[in-house]
Amino acid sequence: MLCQIFRGPADHKNQVIQQFFQPVEARYVRWNPLTWHHAIAMKVDLLGCGELTTESAILTSPTLYGMNNES
């Protein structure tokens, strides 16, 4: 389990961009706000990439059965 603390914006006008230290492979991601000013609110965009696969494909040429090359 990866635990990381992100600081939010200092005011309600500016956006803060945060990044994980290392790439994360996860099905779920949980945010737990630790502190807030006046009222709690949070907006999150989580950007990711497509699934990476390491499978390899074997390409073969089609074989025609029952065909003779005899003249």
Buried (B, 14 or more C-beta within 10 A) or exposed (E): EEEEEEEBEEEEEEEEEEEEEEEEEEEEEEEEEEEEEEEEEEEEEEEEEEEEEEEEEEEEEEEEEEEEEEE
